[in-house]
Amino acid sequence: MTASGADIWGTADEGHFPLPADDGDGEMVARVTRVQPTDPWAKAGVMMRASTNAGSAHGLMLLSASNGSLSSGD
């Protein structure tokens, strides 16, 4: 996937999300081959969300252009 957006830290996340159906436990695997350094916090990775609504519960693992890796979740 090639994508872009404003950010995922604001009050309304912006990015590209494929939406596979998952009604229970799930697993996702991704290989990040490149993050263009358009900003020190430009990032790529995996995010799972409860819904596409702003502020929904989520978990993520990402790699940023200049700040290494980060994981987070609600």
CHARMM internal coordinates of N, CA and C (Angstrom, degrees):
IC EDIT
DIST 1 N 1 CA 1.4424
DIST 1 CA 1 C 1.5187
ANGL 1 N 1 CA 1 C 108.07
DIST 1 C 2 N 1.2817
ANGL 1 CA 1 C 2 N 117.10
DIHE 1 N 1 CA 1 C 2 N 134.33
DIST 2 N 2 CA 1.4580
ANGL 1 C 2 N 2 CA 123.11
DIHE 1 CA 1 C 2 N 2 CA 171.18
DIST 2 CA 2 C 1.5154
ANGL 2 N 2 CA 2 C 106.26
DIHE 1 C 2 N 2 CA 2 C -112.42
DIST 2 C 3 N 1.3302
ANGL 2 CA 2 C 3 N 117.18
DIHE 2 N 2 CA 2 C 3 N 129.13
DIST 3 N 3 CA 1.4625
ANGL 2 C 3 N 3 CA 119.13
DIHE 2 CA 2 C 3 N 3 CA -173.54
DIST 3 CA 3 C 1.5185
ANGL 3 N 3 CA 3 C 110.73
DIHE 2 C 3 N 3 CA 3 C -150.99
DIST 3 C 4 N 1.3189
ANGL 3 CA 3 C 4 N 114.84
DIHE 3 N 3 CA 3 C 4 N 167.01
DIST 4 N 4 CA 1.4579
ANGL 3 C 4 N 4 CA 121.45
DIHE 3 CA 3 C 4 N 4 CA 173.95
DIST 4 CA 4 C 1.5168
ANGL 4 N 4 CA 4 C 108.40
DIHE 3 C 4 N 4 CA 4 C -153.56
DIST 4 C 5 N 1.3182
ANGL 4 CA 4 C 5 N 116.91
DIHE 4 N 4 CA 4 C 5 N 166.77
DIST 5 N 5 CA 1.4596
ANGL 4 C 5 N 5 CA 121.89
DIHE 4 CA 4 C 5 N 5 CA 179.23
DIST 5 CA 5 C 1.5105
ANGL 5 N 5 CA 5 C 109.21
DIHE 4 C 5 N 5 CA 5 C 179.66
DIST 5 C 6 N 1.3193
ANGL 5 CA 5 C 6 N 117.04
DIHE 5 N 5 CA 5 C 6 N 179.86
DIST 6 N 6 CA 1.4580
ANGL 5 C 6 N 6 CA 120.95
DIHE 5 CA 5 C 6 N 6 CA -177.45
DIST 6 CA 6 C 1.5270
ANGL 6 N 6 CA 6 C 111.36
DIHE 5 C 6 N 6 CA 6 C -76.45
DIST 6 C 7 N 1.3466
ANGL 6 CA 6 C 7 N 118.72
DIHE 6 N 6 CA 6 C 7 N -56.66
DIST 7 N 7 CA 1.4624
ANGL 6 C 7 N 7 CA 121.09
DIHE 6 CA 6 C 7 N 7 CA -179.95
DIST 7 CA 7 C 1.5168
ANGL 7 N 7 CA 7 C 109.30
DIHE 6 C 7 N 7 CA 7 C -178.18
DIST 7 C 8 N 1.3324
ANGL 7 CA 7 C 8 N 115.51
DIHE 7 N 7 CA 7 C 8 N 170.40
DIST 8 N 8 CA 1.4641
ANGL 7 C 8 N 8 CA 120.16
DIHE 7 CA 7 C 8 N 8 CA 175.40
DIST 8 CA 8 C 1.5187
ANGL 8 N 8 CA 8 C 111.60
DIHE 7 C 8 N 8 CA 8 C -117.88
DIST 8 C 9 N 1.3308
ANGL 8 CA 8 C 9 N 118.95
DIHE 8 N 8 CA 8 C 9 N 10.82
DIST 9 N 9 CA 1.4694
ANGL 8 C 9 N 9 CA 120.62
DIHE 8 CA 8 C 9 N 9 CA 179.35
DIST 9 CA 9 C 1.5081
ANGL 9 N 9 CA 9 C 112.87
DIHE 8 C 9 N 9 CA 9 C -102.22
DIST 9 C 10 N 1.3057
ANGL 9 CA 9 C 10 N 119.58
DIHE 9 N 9 CA 9 C 10 N -9.70
DIST 10 N 10 CA 1.4578
ANGL 9 C 10 N 10 CA 120.89
DIHE 9 CA 9 C 10 N 10 CA -177.56
DIST 10 CA 10 C 1.5245
ANGL 10 N 10 CA 10 C 112.13
DIHE 9 C 10 N 10 CA 10 C -77.10
DIST 10 C 11 N 1.3262
ANGL 10 CA 10 C 11 N 116.04
DIHE 10 N 10 CA 10 C 11 N -169.95
DIST 11 N 11 CA 1.4571
ANGL 10 C 11 N 11 CA 120.20
DIHE 10 CA 10 C 11 N 11 CA -179.90
DIST 11 CA 11 C 1.5215
ANGL 11 N 11 CA 11 C 112.35
DIHE 10 C 11 N 11 CA 11 C -77.80
DIST 11 C 12 N 1.3262
ANGL 11 CA 11 C 12 N 118.06
DIHE 11 N 11 CA 11 C 12 N -17.83
DIST 12 N 12 CA 1.4675
ANGL 11 C 12 N 12 CA 122.77
DIHE 11 CA 11 C 12 N 12 CA 175.44
DIST 12 CA 12 C 1.5212
ANGL 12 N 12 CA 12 C 107.25
DIHE 11 C 12 N 12 CA 12 C -135.35
DIST 12 C 13 N 1.3312
ANGL 12 CA 12 C 13 N 116.74
DIHE 12 N 12 CA 12 C 13 N 101.72
DIST 13 N 13 CA 1.4663
ANGL 12 C 13 N 13 CA 121.41
DIHE 12 CA 12 C 13 N 13 CA -177.47
DIST 13 CA 13 C 1.5230
ANGL 13 N 13 CA 13 C 110.77
DIHE 12 C 13 N 13 CA 13 C -59.58
DIST 13 C 14 N 1.3381
ANGL 13 CA 13 C 14 N 114.80
DIHE 13 N 13 CA 13 C 14 N 146.12
DIST 14 N 14 CA 1.4519
ANGL 13 C 14 N 14 CA 120.45
DIHE 13 CA 13 C 14 N 14 CA 177.36
DIST 14 CA 14 C 1.5085
ANGL 14 N 14 CA 14 C 108.36
DIHE 13 C 14 N 14 CA 14 C -130.77
DIST 14 C 15 N 1.3086
ANGL 14 CA 14 C 15 N 116.23
DIHE 14 N 14 CA 14 C 15 N 126.94
DIST 15 N 15 CA 1.4591
ANGL 14 C 15 N 15 CA 121.39
DIHE 14 CA 14 C 15 N 15 CA 178.76
DIST 15 CA 15 C 1.5098
ANGL 15 N 15 CA 15 C 109.51
DIHE 14 C 15 N 15 CA 15 C 178.68
DIST 15 C 16 N 1.3116
ANGL 15 CA 15 C 16 N 116.66
DIHE 15 N 15 CA 15 C 16 N -161.95
DIST 16 N 16 CA 1.4574
ANGL 15 C 16 N 16 CA 122.19
DIHE 15 CA 15 C 16 N 16 CA 178.86
DIST 16 CA 16 C 1.5098
ANGL 16 N 16 CA 16 C 108.02
DIHE 15 C 16 N 16 CA 16 C -118.18
DIST 16 C 17 N 1.3280
ANGL 16 CA 16 C 17 N 117.12
DIHE 16 N 16 CA 16 C 17 N 124.43
DIST 17 N 17 CA 1.4549
ANGL 16 C 17 N 17 CA 122.44
DIHE 16 CA 16 C 17 N 17 CA -176.69
DIST 17 CA 17 C 1.5198
ANGL 17 N 17 CA 17 C 110.05
DIHE 16 C 17 N 17 CA 17 C -126.49
DIST 17 C 18 N 1.3474
ANGL 17 CA 17 C 18 N 118.85
DIHE 17 N 17 CA 17 C 18 N 112.22
DIST 18 N 18 CA 1.4627
ANGL 17 C 18 N 18 CA 118.32
DIHE 17 CA 17 C 18 N 18 CA 168.85
DIST 18 CA 18 C 1.5290
ANGL 18 N 18 CA 18 C 107.08
DIHE 17 C 18 N 18 CA 18 C -70.84
DIST 18 C 19 N 1.3026
ANGL 18 CA 18 C 19 N 117.94
DIHE 18 N 18 CA 18 C 19 N 145.83
DIST 19 N 19 CA 1.4580
ANGL 18 C 19 N 19 CA 120.53
DIHE 18 CA 18 C 19 N 19 CA -173.97
DIST 19 CA 19 C 1.5292
ANGL 19 N 19 CA 19 C 111.78
DIHE 18 C 19 N 19 CA 19 C -118.93
DIST 19 C 20 N 1.3291
ANGL 19 CA 19 C 20 N 117.84
DIHE 19 N 19 CA 19 C 20 N 75.10
DIST 20 N 20 CA 1.4680
ANGL 19 C 20 N 20 CA 118.37
DIHE 19 CA 19 C 20 N 20 CA 175.43
DIST 20 CA 20 C 1.5231
ANGL 20 N 20 CA 20 C 109.81
DIHE 19 C 20 N 20 CA 20 C -72.12
DIST 20 C 21 N 1.3299
ANGL 20 CA 20 C 21 N 116.38
DIHE 20 N 20 CA 20 C 21 N 144.11
DIST 21 N 21 CA 1.4696
ANGL 20 C 21 N 21 CA 120.32
DIHE 20 CA 20 C 21 N 21 CA 178.45
DIST 21 CA 21 C 1.5165
ANGL 21 N 21 CA 21 C 109.27
DIHE 20 C 21 N 21 CA 21 C -71.22
DIST 21 C 22 N 1.3350
ANGL 21 CA 21 C 22 N 117.00
DIHE 21 N 21 CA 21 C 22 N 133.45
DIST 22 N 22 CA 1.4575
ANGL 21 C 22 N 22 CA 121.61
DIHE 21 CA 21 C 22 N 22 CA 178.55
DIST 22 CA 22 C 1.5218
ANGL 22 N 22 CA 22 C 108.31
DIHE 21 C 22 N 22 CA 22 C -152.44
DIST 22 C 23 N 1.3261
ANGL 22 CA 22 C 23 N 115.81
DIHE 22 N 22 CA 22 C 23 N 112.57
DIST 23 N 23 CA 1.4597
ANGL 22 C 23 N 23 CA 119.87
DIHE 22 CA 22 C 23 N 23 CA -177.88
DIST 23 CA 23 C 1.5199
ANGL 23 N 23 CA 23 C 113.29
DIHE 22 C 23 N 23 CA 23 C -104.19
DIST 23 C 24 N 1.3174
ANGL 23 CA 23 C 24 N 118.59
DIHE 23 N 23 CA 23 C 24 N 11.79
DIST 24 N 24 CA 1.4573
ANGL 23 C 24 N 24 CA 120.86
DIHE 23 CA 23 C 24 N 24 CA -179.03
DIST 24 CA 24 C 1.5106
ANGL 24 N 24 CA 24 C 109.96
DIHE 23 C 24 N 24 CA 24 C -159.28
DIST 24 C 25 N 1.3279
ANGL 24 CA 24 C 25 N 116.19
DIHE 24 N 24 CA 24 C 25 N -147.52
DIST 25 N 25 CA 1.4547
ANGL 24 C 25 N 25 CA 120.24
DIHE 24 CA 24 C 25 N 25 CA 176.83
DIST 25 CA 25 C 1.5211
ANGL 25 N 25 CA 25 C 109.12
DIHE 24 C 25 N 25 CA 25 C -60.69
DIST 25 C 26 N 1.3128
ANGL 25 CA 25 C 26 N 116.46
DIHE 25 N 25 CA 25 C 26 N 145.92
DIST 26 N 26 CA 1.4564
ANGL 25 C 26 N 26 CA 120.01
DIHE 25 CA 25 C 26 N 26 CA -179.01
DIST 26 CA 26 C 1.5093
ANGL 26 N 26 CA 26 C 111.22
DIHE 25 C 26 N 26 CA 26 C -146.14
DIST 26 C 27 N 1.2876
ANGL 26 CA 26 C 27 N 115.21
DIHE 26 N 26 CA 26 C 27 N 166.63
DIST 27 N 27 CA 1.4609
ANGL 26 C 27 N 27 CA 122.31
DIHE 26 CA 26 C 27 N 27 CA 177.46
DIST 27 CA 27 C 1.5129
ANGL 27 N 27 CA 27 C 107.98
DIHE 26 C 27 N 27 CA 27 C -140.35
DIST 27 C 28 N 1.3276
ANGL 27 CA 27 C 28 N 116.05
DIHE 27 N 27 CA 27 C 28 N 140.27
DIST 28 N 28 CA 1.4448
ANGL 27 C 28 N 28 CA 121.25
DIHE 27 CA 27 C 28 N 28 CA 178.04
DIST 28 CA 28 C 1.5233
ANGL 28 N 28 CA 28 C 107.77
DIHE 27 C 28 N 28 CA 28 C -134.40
DIST 28 C 29 N 1.3031
ANGL 28 CA 28 C 29 N 116.82
DIHE 28 N 28 CA 28 C 29 N 137.03
DIST 29 N 29 CA 1.4596
ANGL 28 C 29 N 29 CA 121.80
DIHE 28 CA 28 C 29 N 29 CA 178.80
DIST 29 CA 29 C 1.5197
ANGL 29 N 29 CA 29 C 107.46
DIHE 28 C 29 N 29 CA 29 C -124.57
DIST 29 C 30 N 1.3244
ANGL 29 CA 29 C 30 N 116.69
DIHE 29 N 29 CA 29 C 30 N 133.58
DIST 30 N 30 CA 1.4650
ANGL 29 C 30 N 30 CA 121.40
DIHE 29 CA 29 C 30 N 30 CA 178.21
DIST 30 CA 30 C 1.5244
ANGL 30 N 30 CA 30 C 109.29
DIHE 29 C 30 N 30 CA 30 C -140.03
DIST 30 C 31 N 1.3005
ANGL 30 CA 30 C 31 N 116.26
DIHE 30 N 30 CA 30 C 31 N 146.88
DIST 31 N 31 CA 1.4638
ANGL 30 C 31 N 31 CA 121.95
DIHE 30 CA 30 C 31 N 31 CA 174.39
DIST 31 CA 31 C 1.5183
ANGL 31 N 31 CA 31 C 107.41
DIHE 30 C 31 N 31 CA 31 C -118.77
DIST 31 C 32 N 1.3197
ANGL 31 CA 31 C 32 N 116.24
DIHE 31 N 31 CA 31 C 32 N 115.58
DIST 32 N 32 CA 1.4669
ANGL 31 C 32 N 32 CA 121.32
DIHE 31 CA 31 C 32 N 32 CA 177.73
DIST 32 CA 32 C 1.5132
ANGL 32 N 32 CA 32 C 107.30
DIHE 31 C 32 N 32 CA 32 C -88.54
DIST 32 C 33 N 1.3192
ANGL 32 CA 32 C 33 N 116.73
DIHE 32 N 32 CA 32 C 33 N 118.11
DIST 33 N 33 CA 1.4672
ANGL 32 C 33 N 33 CA 120.13
DIHE 32 CA 32 C 33 N 33 CA -179.03
DIST 33 CA 33 C 1.5192
ANGL 33 N 33 CA 33 C 112.71
DIHE 32 C 33 N 33 CA 33 C -98.64
DIST 33 C 34 N 1.3421
ANGL 33 CA 33 C 34 N 116.91
DIHE 33 N 33 CA 33 C 34 N -19.08
DIST 34 N 34 CA 1.4555
ANGL 33 C 34 N 34 CA 119.42
DIHE 33 CA 33 C 34 N 34 CA -179.02
DIST 34 CA 34 C 1.5166
ANGL 34 N 34 CA 34 C 110.23
DIHE 33 C 34 N 34 CA 34 C -166.18
DIST 34 C 35 N 1.3213
ANGL 34 CA 34 C 35 N 116.00
DIHE 34 N 34 CA 34 C 35 N 141.24
DIST 35 N 35 CA 1.4648
ANGL 34 C 35 N 35 CA 122.43
DIHE 34 CA 34 C 35 N 35 CA 170.78
DIST 35 CA 35 C 1.5203
ANGL 35 N 35 CA 35 C 106.30
DIHE 34 C 35 N 35 CA 35 C -125.87
DIST 35 C 36 N 1.3214
ANGL 35 CA 35 C 36 N 117.37
DIHE 35 N 35 CA 35 C 36 N 115.77
DIST 36 N 36 CA 1.4682
ANGL 35 C 36 N 36 CA 119.47
DIHE 35 CA 35 C 36 N 36 CA 179.03
DIST 36 CA 36 C 1.5223
ANGL 36 N 36 CA 36 C 109.39
DIHE 35 C 36 N 36 CA 36 C -68.79
DIST 36 C 37 N 1.3352
ANGL 36 CA 36 C 37 N 118.27
DIHE 36 N 36 CA 36 C 37 N 130.49
DIST 37 N 37 CA 1.4683
ANGL 36 C 37 N 37 CA 121.66
DIHE 36 CA 36 C 37 N 37 CA -176.80
DIST 37 CA 37 C 1.5274
ANGL 37 N 37 CA 37 C 112.83
DIHE 36 C 37 N 37 CA 37 C -79.59
DIST 37 C 38 N 1.3369
ANGL 37 CA 37 C 38 N 117.12
DIHE 37 N 37 CA 37 C 38 N 58.81
DIST 38 N 38 CA 1.4632
ANGL 37 C 38 N 38 CA 120.73
DIHE 37 CA 37 C 38 N 38 CA 178.37
DIST 38 CA 38 C 1.5261
ANGL 38 N 38 CA 38 C 111.82
DIHE 37 C 38 N 38 CA 38 C -72.87
DIST 38 C 39 N 1.3319
ANGL 38 CA 38 C 39 N 116.11
DIHE 38 N 38 CA 38 C 39 N -17.97
DIST 39 N 39 CA 1.4566
ANGL 38 C 39 N 39 CA 124.42
DIHE 38 CA 38 C 39 N 39 CA 179.26
DIST 39 CA 39 C 1.5282
ANGL 39 N 39 CA 39 C 105.73
DIHE 38 C 39 N 39 CA 39 C -158.54
DIST 39 C 40 N 1.3493
ANGL 39 CA 39 C 40 N 120.50
DIHE 39 N 39 CA 39 C 40 N 148.36
DIST 40 N 40 CA 1.4626
ANGL 39 C 40 N 40 CA 120.25
DIHE 39 CA 39 C 40 N 40 CA 177.92
DIST 40 CA 40 C 1.5328
ANGL 40 N 40 CA 40 C 113.18
DIHE 39 C 40 N 40 CA 40 C -54.83
DIST 40 C 41 N 1.3409
ANGL 40 CA 40 C 41 N 117.50
DIHE 40 N 40 CA 40 C 41 N -28.37
DIST 41 N 41 CA 1.4642
ANGL 40 C 41 N 41 CA 120.55
DIHE 40 CA 40 C 41 N 41 CA 178.75
DIST 41 CA 41 C 1.5210
ANGL 41 N 41 CA 41 C 113.36
DIHE 40 C 41 N 41 CA 41 C -102.49
DIST 41 C 42 N 1.3521
ANGL 41 CA 41 C 42 N 117.87
DIHE 41 N 41 CA 41 C 42 N 16.24
DIST 42 N 42 CA 1.4701
ANGL 41 C 42 N 42 CA 119.17
DIHE 41 CA 41 C 42 N 42 CA 170.96
DIST 42 CA 42 C 1.5185
ANGL 42 N 42 CA 42 C 106.55
DIHE 41 C 42 N 42 CA 42 C -56.20
DIST 42 C 43 N 1.3386
ANGL 42 CA 42 C 43 N 118.10
DIHE 42 N 42 CA 42 C 43 N 137.53
DIST 43 N 43 CA 1.4584
ANGL 42 C 43 N 43 CA 120.00
DIHE 42 CA 42 C 43 N 43 CA -170.92
DIST 43 CA 43 C 1.5122
ANGL 43 N 43 CA 43 C 112.44
DIHE 42 C 43 N 43 CA 43 C -144.18
DIST 43 C 44 N 1.3235
ANGL 43 CA 43 C 44 N 114.83
DIHE 43 N 43 CA 43 C 44 N 155.86
DIST 44 N 44 CA 1.4661
ANGL 43 C 44 N 44 CA 122.58
DIHE 43 CA 43 C 44 N 44 CA 174.42
DIST 44 CA 44 C 1.5111
ANGL 44 N 44 CA 44 C 107.13
DIHE 43 C 44 N 44 CA 44 C -144.31
DIST 44 C 45 N 1.3219
ANGL 44 CA 44 C 45 N 117.05
DIHE 44 N 44 CA 44 C 45 N 149.58
DIST 45 N 45 CA 1.4502
ANGL 44 C 45 N 45 CA 120.22
DIHE 44 CA 44 C 45 N 45 CA 179.20
DIST 45 CA 45 C 1.4997
ANGL 45 N 45 CA 45 C 112.19
DIHE 44 C 45 N 45 CA 45 C 165.49
DIST 45 C 46 N 1.3172
ANGL 45 CA 45 C 46 N 115.55
DIHE 45 N 45 CA 45 C 46 N -151.49
DIST 46 N 46 CA 1.4562
ANGL 45 C 46 N 46 CA 123.01
DIHE 45 CA 45 C 46 N 46 CA -176.02
DIST 46 CA 46 C 1.5244
ANGL 46 N 46 CA 46 C 109.66
DIHE 45 C 46 N 46 CA 46 C -121.44
DIST 46 C 47 N 1.3196
ANGL 46 CA 46 C 47 N 116.53
DIHE 46 N 46 CA 46 C 47 N 133.15
DIST 47 N 47 CA 1.4572
ANGL 46 C 47 N 47 CA 121.80
DIHE 46 CA 46 C 47 N 47 CA 174.62
DIST 47 CA 47 C 1.5201
ANGL 47 N 47 CA 47 C 108.00
DIHE 46 C 47 N 47 CA 47 C -133.20
DIST 47 C 48 N 1.3181
ANGL 47 CA 47 C 48 N 116.45
DIHE 47 N 47 CA 47 C 48 N 131.43
DIST 48 N 48 CA 1.4648
ANGL 47 C 48 N 48 CA 121.62
DIHE 47 CA 47 C 48 N 48 CA 172.46
DIST 48 CA 48 C 1.5155
ANGL 48 N 48 CA 48 C 106.32
DIHE 47 C 48 N 48 CA 48 C -111.37
DIST 48 C 49 N 1.3344
ANGL 48 CA 48 C 49 N 116.41
DIHE 48 N 48 CA 48 C 49 N 134.91
DIST 49 N 49 CA 1.4668
ANGL 48 C 49 N 49 CA 121.34
DIHE 48 CA 48 C 49 N 49 CA -175.83
DIST 49 CA 49 C 1.5178
ANGL 49 N 49 CA 49 C 110.25
DIHE 48 C 49 N 49 CA 49 C -128.03
DIST 49 C 50 N 1.3242
ANGL 49 CA 49 C 50 N 116.24
DIHE 49 N 49 CA 49 C 50 N 151.04
DIST 50 N 50 CA 1.4589
ANGL 49 C 50 N 50 CA 121.17
DIHE 49 CA 49 C 50 N 50 CA 175.72
DIST 50 CA 50 C 1.5251
ANGL 50 N 50 CA 50 C 110.68
DIHE 49 C 50 N 50 CA 50 C -67.90
DIST 50 C 51 N 1.3288
ANGL 50 CA 50 C 51 N 117.04
DIHE 50 N 50 CA 50 C 51 N -31.79
DIST 51 N 51 CA 1.4679
ANGL 50 C 51 N 51 CA 122.39
DIHE 50 CA 50 C 51 N 51 CA 178.04
DIST 51 CA 51 C 1.5211
ANGL 51 N 51 CA 51 C 108.01
DIHE 50 C 51 N 51 CA 51 C -160.47
DIST 51 C 52 N 1.3174
ANGL 51 CA 51 C 52 N 117.03
DIHE 51 N 51 CA 51 C 52 N 177.52
DIST 52 N 52 CA 1.4619
ANGL 51 C 52 N 52 CA 120.63
DIHE 51 CA 51 C 52 N 52 CA 175.99
DIST 52 CA 52 C 1.5295
ANGL 52 N 52 CA 52 C 112.08
DIHE 51 C 52 N 52 CA 52 C -89.68
DIST 52 C 53 N 1.3274
ANGL 52 CA 52 C 53 N 117.44
DIHE 52 N 52 CA 52 C 53 N 4.23
DIST 53 N 53 CA 1.4640
ANGL 52 C 53 N 53 CA 120.99
DIHE 52 CA 52 C 53 N 53 CA 178.24
DIST 53 CA 53 C 1.5275
ANGL 53 N 53 CA 53 C 111.17
DIHE 52 C 53 N 53 CA 53 C -69.08
DIST 53 C 54 N 1.3269
ANGL 53 CA 53 C 54 N 116.39
DIHE 53 N 53 CA 53 C 54 N 144.88
DIST 54 N 54 CA 1.4642
ANGL 53 C 54 N 54 CA 120.79
DIHE 53 CA 53 C 54 N 54 CA 175.97
DIST 54 CA 54 C 1.5184
ANGL 54 N 54 CA 54 C 109.44
DIHE 53 C 54 N 54 CA 54 C -57.35
DIST 54 C 55 N 1.3187
ANGL 54 CA 54 C 55 N 117.14
DIHE 54 N 54 CA 54 C 55 N 135.66
DIST 55 N 55 CA 1.4521
ANGL 54 C 55 N 55 CA 122.18
DIHE 54 CA 54 C 55 N 55 CA 176.99
DIST 55 CA 55 C 1.5183
ANGL 55 N 55 CA 55 C 115.02
DIHE 54 C 55 N 55 CA 55 C 79.17
DIST 55 C 56 N 1.3375
ANGL 55 CA 55 C 56 N 118.75
DIHE 55 N 55 CA 55 C 56 N 8.90
DIST 56 N 56 CA 1.4713
ANGL 55 C 56 N 56 CA 119.40
DIHE 55 CA 55 C 56 N 56 CA -178.91
DIST 56 CA 56 C 1.5246
ANGL 56 N 56 CA 56 C 110.92
DIHE 55 C 56 N 56 CA 56 C -69.66
DIST 56 C 57 N 1.3400
ANGL 56 CA 56 C 57 N 115.66
DIHE 56 N 56 CA 56 C 57 N 155.74
DIST 57 N 57 CA 1.4674
ANGL 56 C 57 N 57 CA 120.82
DIHE 56 CA 56 C 57 N 57 CA 177.99
DIST 57 CA 57 C 1.5271
ANGL 57 N 57 CA 57 C 109.18
DIHE 56 C 57 N 57 CA 57 C -59.10
DIST 57 C 58 N 1.3365
ANGL 57 CA 57 C 58 N 115.96
DIHE 57 N 57 CA 57 C 58 N 143.44
DIST 58 N 58 CA 1.4637
ANGL 57 C 58 N 58 CA 119.46
DIHE 57 CA 57 C 58 N 58 CA -176.74
DIST 58 CA 58 C 1.5256
ANGL 58 N 58 CA 58 C 110.83
DIHE 57 C 58 N 58 CA 58 C -155.93
DIST 58 C 59 N 1.2993
ANGL 58 CA 58 C 59 N 115.16
DIHE 58 N 58 CA 58 C 59 N 166.93
DIST 59 N 59 CA 1.4524
ANGL 58 C 59 N 59 CA 123.72
DIHE 58 CA 58 C 59 N 59 CA 169.72
DIST 59 CA 59 C 1.5107
ANGL 59 N 59 CA 59 C 107.41
DIHE 58 C 59 N 59 CA 59 C -139.04
DIST 59 C 60 N 1.3263
ANGL 59 CA 59 C 60 N 117.57
DIHE 59 N 59 CA 59 C 60 N 144.86
DIST 60 N 60 CA 1.4567
ANGL 59 C 60 N 60 CA 118.67
DIHE 59 CA 59 C 60 N 60 CA -178.60
DIST 60 CA 60 C 1.5255
ANGL 60 N 60 CA 60 C 111.74
DIHE 59 C 60 N 60 CA 60 C -146.87
DIST 60 C 61 N 1.3110
ANGL 60 CA 60 C 61 N 114.93
DIHE 60 N 60 CA 60 C 61 N 158.03
DIST 61 N 61 CA 1.4628
ANGL 60 C 61 N 61 CA 124.52
DIHE 60 CA 60 C 61 N 61 CA 170.16
DIST 61 CA 61 C 1.5086
ANGL 61 N 61 CA 61 C 105.20
DIHE 60 C 61 N 61 CA 61 C -137.68
DIST 61 C 62 N 1.3313
ANGL 61 CA 61 C 62 N 117.07
DIHE 61 N 61 CA 61 C 62 N 122.59
DIST 62 N 62 CA 1.4553
ANGL 61 C 62 N 62 CA 119.32
DIHE 61 CA 61 C 62 N 62 CA -176.46
DIST 62 CA 62 C 1.5178
ANGL 62 N 62 CA 62 C 112.04
DIHE 61 C 62 N 62 CA 62 C -137.52
DIST 62 C 63 N 1.3101
ANGL 62 CA 62 C 63 N 114.18
DIHE 62 N 62 CA 62 C 63 N 164.17
DIST 63 N 63 CA 1.4568
ANGL 62 C 63 N 63 CA 123.59
DIHE 62 CA 62 C 63 N 63 CA 174.71
DIST 63 CA 63 C 1.5175
ANGL 63 N 63 CA 63 C 106.44
DIHE 62 C 63 N 63 CA 63 C -123.31
DIST 63 C 64 N 1.3392
ANGL 63 CA 63 C 64 N 117.61
DIHE 63 N 63 CA 63 C 64 N 125.51
DIST 64 N 64 CA 1.4572
ANGL 63 C 64 N 64 CA 120.24
DIHE 63 CA 63 C 64 N 64 CA 179.52
DIST 64 CA 64 C 1.5152
ANGL 64 N 64 CA 64 C 110.18
DIHE 63 C 64 N 64 CA 64 C -99.59
DIST 64 C 65 N 1.3327
ANGL 64 CA 64 C 65 N 115.08
DIHE 64 N 64 CA 64 C 65 N 161.46
DIST 65 N 65 CA 1.4611
ANGL 64 C 65 N 65 CA 120.97
DIHE 64 CA 64 C 65 N 65 CA -177.48
DIST 65 CA 65 C 1.5212
ANGL 65 N 65 CA 65 C 112.49
DIHE 64 C 65 N 65 CA 65 C -62.27
DIST 65 C 66 N 1.3295
ANGL 65 CA 65 C 66 N 117.54
DIHE 65 N 65 CA 65 C 66 N -39.34
DIST 66 N 66 CA 1.4669
ANGL 65 C 66 N 66 CA 121.11
DIHE 65 CA 65 C 66 N 66 CA -174.79
DIST 66 CA 66 C 1.5227
ANGL 66 N 66 CA 66 C 114.76
DIHE 65 C 66 N 66 CA 66 C -126.24
DIST 66 C 67 N 1.3318
ANGL 66 CA 66 C 67 N 118.93
DIHE 66 N 66 CA 66 C 67 N -7.95
DIST 67 N 67 CA 1.4591
ANGL 66 C 67 N 67 CA 121.02
DIHE 66 CA 66 C 67 N 67 CA -171.79
DIST 67 CA 67 C 1.5147
ANGL 67 N 67 CA 67 C 114.96
DIHE 66 C 67 N 67 CA 67 C -117.16
DIST 67 C 68 N 1.3218
ANGL 67 CA 67 C 68 N 118.23
DIHE 67 N 67 CA 67 C 68 N 14.60
DIST 68 N 68 CA 1.4565
ANGL 67 C 68 N 68 CA 120.90
DIHE 67 CA 67 C 68 N 68 CA 176.02
DIST 68 CA 68 C 1.5054
ANGL 68 N 68 CA 68 C 113.58
DIHE 67 C 68 N 68 CA 68 C 77.29
DIST 68 C 69 N 1.3304
ANGL 68 CA 68 C 69 N 116.12
DIHE 68 N 68 CA 68 C 69 N -150.52
DIST 69 N 69 CA 1.4631
ANGL 68 C 69 N 69 CA 120.79
DIHE 68 CA 68 C 69 N 69 CA -175.62
DIST 69 CA 69 C 1.5199
ANGL 69 N 69 CA 69 C 111.06
DIHE 68 C 69 N 69 CA 69 C -103.37
DIST 69 C 70 N 1.3337
ANGL 69 CA 69 C 70 N 115.89
DIHE 69 N 69 CA 69 C 70 N 158.49
DIST 70 N 70 CA 1.4506
ANGL 69 C 70 N 70 CA 122.78
DIHE 69 CA 69 C 70 N 70 CA -178.30
DIST 70 CA 70 C 1.5236
ANGL 70 N 70 CA 70 C 108.05
DIHE 69 C 70 N 70 CA 70 C -150.93
DIST 70 C 71 N 1.3221
ANGL 70 CA 70 C 71 N 116.46
DIHE 70 N 70 CA 70 C 71 N 139.73
DIST 71 N 71 CA 1.4679
ANGL 70 C 71 N 71 CA 120.43
DIHE 70 CA 70 C 71 N 71 CA 171.09
DIST 71 CA 71 C 1.5252
ANGL 71 N 71 CA 71 C 107.48
DIHE 70 C 71 N 71 CA 71 C -126.58
DIST 71 C 72 N 1.3263
ANGL 71 CA 71 C 72 N 115.40
DIHE 71 N 71 CA 71 C 72 N 151.20
DIST 72 N 72 CA 1.4598
ANGL 71 C 72 N 72 CA 121.30
DIHE 71 CA 71 C 72 N 72 CA -175.81
DIST 72 CA 72 C 1.5072
ANGL 72 N 72 CA 72 C 108.35
DIHE 71 C 72 N 72 CA 72 C -157.41
DIST 72 C 73 N 1.3189
ANGL 72 CA 72 C 73 N 116.78
DIHE 72 N 72 CA 72 C 73 N 160.18
DIST 73 N 73 CA 1.4560
ANGL 72 C 73 N 73 CA 120.14
DIHE 72 CA 72 C 73 N 73 CA 174.42
DIST 73 CA 73 C 1.5101
ANGL 73 N 73 CA 73 C 111.70
DIHE 72 C 73 N 73 CA 73 C -173.31
DIST 73 C 74 N 1.3145
ANGL 73 CA 73 C 74 N 114.87
DIHE 73 N 73 CA 73 C 74 N 160.84
DIST 74 N 74 CA 1.4728
ANGL 73 C 74 N 74 CA 122.38
DIHE 73 CA 73 C 74 N 74 CA 179.03
DIST 74 CA 74 C 1.5082
ANGL 74 N 74 CA 74 C 108.63
DIHE 73 C 74 N 74 CA 74 C -97.83
END
COOR INIT
IC SEED 1 N 1 CA 1 C
IC BUILD
